[in-house]
Amino acid sequence: MLLLALAAMVAAQTPAERTPPARQLLTTRYEAGHFYMLGTLAAGGTLRLLVDSGGAGGSGWYVIDPQAAHRLGLKTARCTVDEDSLVVVPAIEFAPGQGWPKSAGTPCDSTALVVQGISEESRVDGVIGAGYMPRYTWTFDYPSQKLWLEPAGWTAPADMHRAKLGYLTRTDGSWGTGFARLRLEVAGEALDLLLDTGATAKPSAAGLAATHLATVHGYGVTSYITRSVLERWHRQHPAWRVVEAGDDIFGAESATRLIEVPTVRVAGWEIGPVWFTEREDVNFNPGISQYTDQRVEGSAGANIFAHFVMTLDYPHGAAWFACRVDCRPADGAGAPAERAHRKP
């Protein structure tokens, strides 16, 4: 999750003519729960962007680090937005079939925003985040490790269950940001979280021993929960496992706890157990809750979504889930879904 105030500049839905005319399988690399979009430029070179629904961006832009722009020879320009002078990439020409659409109606008719430090934080060239993703409909097929961009008029298959997404809106009814709030249920209580496909874990040795989390270069995926909620869960449910210093993404001296929740319910499906990684309350309150329609207590990440084919239908404010791996109807009816084949 890469958070910037620029996310507050997210604009309304992209005009229909910019959506793909047919379902488009995007070129991606899947690493331990994260999707990375790979775009081959017509002039050569590859742009590698983390697909992070909780990540930076605004006004239809995705975000690129200046080092990546320089390496790939991308031209930059100045763009003034609300008296702020920003650096943007006016255009990116991809090789045929090797990229993704440019959003319509962006400031200065530009393609991407250039932001210092993205590569340092995420180890990639940039982020497809909350500024770009809400212009489109996306299907994350986690078991098959495929990412699709859906056409206008997409409809949900019969095996999908709907969950409402919440967004911050302006007084005129238009979207204020692209950060989506997803409501889950834990231990019979509703829990509002940021929908965050980029929520990242860096488990310590103790964390790995407890969770057996798949990692690449030490990093994997998780869901986040505020310290106050973690401590409340621990008081109310002392049998739930807690791992001290289970994640050290901020360094060993700032390692945070993990807590294992037996079951999570989402969109009429039940999964579990699920590990949550502790975050300071201020990260979300005020933190990201400034950019969501209601207060959120953490993030729902890909350790939850990995059980599903998930479609984010941003234009209609919905997330759709089809059960695929180790999940079951939340009412207990029926047998657990057949285990999907996982790629090595």
C-alpha positions in Angstrom: 0.0 0.0 0.0 1.5 3.3 -1.2 -0.3 6.3 0.2 -0.1 9.8 -1.1 -2.3 12.9 -0.7 -2.4 13.0 -4.5 -5.0 10.2 -4.3 -7.5 12.8 -3.3 -7.3 14.1 -6.9 -9.0 11.0 -8.3 -11.6 12.0 -10.9 -14.9 10.4 -12.0 -15.3 7.3 -14.3 -13.5 7.3 -17.6 -15.7 7.8 -20.7 -16.8 4.5 -22.2 -14.8 5.0 -25.4 -11.6 4.4 -23.4 -12.6 1.1 -22.0 -11.4 -2.0 -24.0 -13.9 -3.2 -26.6 -13.2 -6.8 -25.5 -11.9 -8.6 -22.5 -8.1 -8.0 -22.3 -5.7 -10.4 -20.6 -3.0 -8.2 -19.3 0.7 -9.1 -19.3 1.6 -9.6 -15.7 4.1 -11.3 -13.4 2.6 -12.9 -10.3 4.9 -13.0 -7.2 3.7 -14.3 -3.9 0.3 -12.7 -4.1 1.3 -9.5 -5.9 0.4 -8.7 -9.5 2.9 -6.7 -11.5 1.8 -5.2 -14.9 4.5 -5.5 -17.6 4.3 -3.0 -20.5 6.8 -3.3 -23.3 7.4 0.0 -25.0 7.5 0.5 -28.7 11.0 1.9 -28.4 12.2 -1.0 -26.2 12.3 -1.6 -22.5 9.7 -2.8 -20.0 7.7 -0.8 -17.5 6.9 -2.9 -14.4 4.2 -1.5 -12.2 2.7 -2.9 -9.0 -1.1 -3.3 -9.2 -2.1 -1.8 -5.9 -5.7 -0.7 -5.3 -4.5 1.0 -2.1 -1.7 2.8 -3.9 -0.8 6.3 -5.1 -2.2 8.2 -8.0 -4.9 10.7 -9.0 -7.1 12.0 -11.7 -6.8 8.9 -13.9 -3.0 8.7 -13.7 -0.8 5.8 -12.7 2.5 6.7 -11.0 6.0 6.3 -12.3 9.3 6.9 -10.5 11.6 9.4 -12.2 14.4 6.9 -12.4 12.2 4.6 -14.5 11.1 7.5 -16.7 14.8 8.4 -17.3 15.8 4.7 -17.9 13.1 4.3 -20.5 13.6 7.6 -22.2 10.1 8.9 -21.4 9.5 12.5 -22.0 8.2 14.5 -19.1 6.5 17.9 -18.8 5.0 20.2 -16.1 1.3 20.2 -15.4 -0.4 22.7 -13.1 -3.3 21.3 -11.0 -5.0 23.4 -8.4 -1.9 25.7 -8.4 0.4 22.8 -7.8 3.1 22.2 -10.5 3.4 18.5 -11.1 5.7 16.4 -13.3 3.8 14.2 -15.7 4.5 11.9 -18.7 2.5 13.2 -21.6 2.3 9.9 -23.5 3.7 6.3 -23.5 3.7 4.3 -26.7 3.5 0.6 -26.0 4.3 -2.2 -28.5 1.1 -3.6 -30.0 -0.8 -5.7 -27.4 1.8 -5.0 -24.8 0.3 -2.2 -22.6 -2.8 -0.8 -21.1 -5.2 2.1 -22.0 -4.5 5.7 -21.3 -7.2 7.3 -19.2 -9.4 10.0 -20.8 -9.8 13.5 -19.2 -6.6 13.6 -17.3 -5.0 16.9 -16.5 -2.9 18.2 -19.4 -4.1 15.2 -21.3 -1.2 13.3 -19.8 -0.6 9.6 -19.1 1.2 9.2 -15.8 2.3 11.2 -12.8 6.0 11.2 -11.9 6.7 10.8 -8.1 10.0 10.5 -6.4 10.6 7.5 -4.2 8.2 4.9 -5.7 10.9 2.6 -6.8 12.6 2.8 -3.4 9.5 1.8 -1.5 8.0 -0.8 -3.8 11.1 -2.1 -5.7 9.3 -1.5 -9.1 9.0 1.3 -11.7 5.7 2.6 -10.3 2.2 1.8 -9.3 -1.2 1.2 -10.9 -3.2 2.6 -8.0 -6.2 4.4 -6.7 -5.9 7.1 -9.4 -6.1 4.8 -12.4 -7.9 1.6 -11.3 -11.3 3.1 -10.6 -11.7 4.1 -14.3 -12.0 0.5 -15.2 -13.3 -3.0 -14.2 -10.7 -5.6 -13.3 -10.8 -9.3 -12.7 -8.1 -10.8 -10.4 -8.0 -14.5 -11.0 -5.7 -15.3 -8.1 -5.7 -19.1 -8.4 -4.8 -19.0 -12.1 -2.5 -15.9 -11.5 -4.2 -13.9 -14.3 -5.4 -10.3 -14.5 -8.0 -9.2 -16.9 -9.3 -5.7 -17.9 -13.0 -6.1 -18.6 -15.0 -4.3 -21.3 -17.9 -1.9 -20.7 -21.1 -3.8 -20.0 -19.3 -6.5 -18.0 -21.8 -8.7 -16.0 -21.0 -11.0 -13.2 -21.1 -14.8 -13.8 -23.7 -16.8 -11.8 -21.1 -18.2 -9.3 -20.0 -14.7 -8.1 -21.3 -13.0 -5.0 -21.5 -9.2 -4.7 -20.1 -7.0 -2.0 -20.8 -3.3 -2.0 -17.8 -0.9 -2.2 -17.8 2.5 -0.5 -16.1 5.6 -1.8 -15.6 9.1 -0.6 -17.7 11.4 -2.7 -17.9 15.2 -3.3 -20.9 17.4 -2.5 -21.9 17.2 -6.2 -22.0 13.4 -6.0 -18.8 12.8 -8.0 -16.0 10.6 -6.6 -13.6 12.2 -4.3 -11.0 9.4 -4.3 -10.5 5.9 -5.6 -9.9 4.3 -2.3 -12.5 1.6 -1.9 -13.9 0.4 1.5 -14.9 -3.2 1.8 -16.9 -4.6 4.7 -16.0 -8.0 6.1 -17.2 -9.9 9.1 -14.9 -11.2 11.9 -16.2 -13.1 14.9 -19.7 -12.0 14.1 -18.8 -8.3 13.9 -18.7 -6.0 10.8 -15.2 -4.8 10.0 -14.6 -2.0 7.5 -11.2 -2.2 5.7 -9.5 -0.6 2.7 -9.6 -2.9 -0.3 -5.8 -3.2 -0.8 -4.4 -5.5 -3.4 -0.9 -4.2 -2.6 -0.8 -4.8 1.2 2.7 -6.1 1.7 4.2 -8.4 4.3 7.9 -9.0 5.2 7.6 -11.8 7.7 10.4 -12.3 10.3 11.7 -15.8 11.1 9.0 -16.1 13.7 6.3 -14.9 11.3 7.4 -17.4 8.7 7.4 -20.2 11.1 3.8 -19.5 12.2 2.2 -18.5 8.9 4.2 -20.4 6.2 3.7 -17.4 4.0 4.9 -17.6 0.4 7.5 -14.9 -0.3 9.7 -13.6 -3.1 12.8 -11.8 -1.9 11.4 -11.9 1.6 8.1 -10.2 0.7 4.6 -11.5 0.5 1.0 -10.3 1.0 -1.1 -9.8 4.1 -4.0 -7.9 5.6 -3.6 -5.0 8.0 -5.3 -4.3 11.3 -4.9 -1.4 13.7 -3.2 -1.9 17.0 -6.3 -1.0 19.0 -8.4 -3.6 17.2 -5.7 -6.3 17.5 -5.5 -5.7 21.2 -9.3 -5.8 21.5 -9.4 -9.1 19.6 -6.6 -10.5 21.8 -8.6 -9.6 25.0 -11.9 -11.0 23.7 -10.4 -14.1 22.1 -7.2 -15.1 24.1 -7.1 -18.4 22.2 -6.3 -16.6 18.9 -2.6 -16.9 18.1 -0.5 -13.8 18.3 3.1 -13.7 17.0 5.3 -11.1 18.6 7.6 -9.3 16.1 6.1 -11.3 13.3 6.7 -8.7 10.5 9.8 -6.5 10.1 9.0 -4.5 7.0 10.0 -1.4 8.9 13.1 -3.0 10.4 13.7 -5.4 13.3 13.6 -2.6 15.9 10.1 -1.7 14.6 8.7 -5.2 14.1 5.0 -5.6 14.5 2.7 -8.4 15.7 0.6 -10.8 13.8 -2.8 -12.2 14.9 -4.6 -15.2 13.4 -8.4 -14.8 12.9 -10.1 -18.2 12.7 -12.7 -17.2 10.1 -13.5 -14.2 7.8 -16.7 -13.7 5.9 -16.8 -11.7 2.7 -19.6 -11.5 0.2 -21.4 -14.5 1.5 -18.3 -16.7 1.5 -16.3 -17.9 4.5 -12.5 -18.4 4.7 -10.0 -19.0 7.4 -7.8 -18.9 9.2 -6.5 -15.5 8.1 -3.4 -13.6 9.5 -3.6 -9.9 10.0 -0.5 -7.7 10.5 -0.5 -4.9 13.1 -0.3 -1.3 12.0 -0.3 1.9 14.2 -3.8 3.4 14.5 -2.6 6.7 13.1 -1.9 5.0 9.7 -5.7 4.5 9.3 -7.2 7.0 11.8 -7.0 9.7 10.6 -4.5 8.3 8.0 -6.3 6.6 5.1 -9.7 7.2 6.6 -9.4 10.8 5.4 -9.8 9.3 1.9 -12.6 6.8 2.4 -16.3 7.3 2.9 -16.3 5.7 6.4 -13.6 5.0 8.9 -11.5 1.9 8.2 -9.6 -0.2 10.7 -7.0 -1.7 8.3 -6.7 -3.2 4.9 -8.1 -6.4 3.3 -5.2 -7.8 1.2 -4.4 -10.7 -1.1 -4.1 -13.3 1.6 -7.9 -13.0 1.7 -8.4 -12.5 -2.1 -6.2 -15.5 -3.0 -9.2 -17.7 -2.3 -11.2 -16.1 -5.1 -11.6 -14.9 -8.6 -12.4 -11.3 -7.7 -13.8 -8.6 -10.0 -13.6 -5.0 -9.0 -16.5 -3.3 -10.8 -15.5 0.2 -9.8 -18.0 2.0 -12.1 -20.9 0.2 -10.3 -19.4 0.3 -6.8 -19.1 -3.4 -6.3 -16.6 -6.2 -5.8 -17.6 -9.7 -6.9 -16.2 -12.9 -5.5 -16.2 -16.5 -6.9 -15.0 -19.1 -4.5 -12.1 -21.2 -5.8 -9.6 -22.3 -3.0 -10.4 -23.4 0.5 -13.6 -21.4 0.9 -17.3 -22.2 1.5 -20.7 -20.6 1.7 -20.9 -18.5 4.8 -24.1 -20.1 5.9 -22.3 -23.5 6.0 -24.4 -25.0 3.2 -22.6 -27.1 0.6 -19.1 -28.6 0.5 -15.9 -26.5 0.4 -14.9 -25.5 -3.1 -12.6 -27.8 -4.9 -8.9 -26.8 -4.6 -7.7 -25.0 -7.6 -4.4 -26.0 -9.2 -1.7 -23.6 -8.1 1.3 -22.8 -10.4 4.6 -23.5 -8.8 
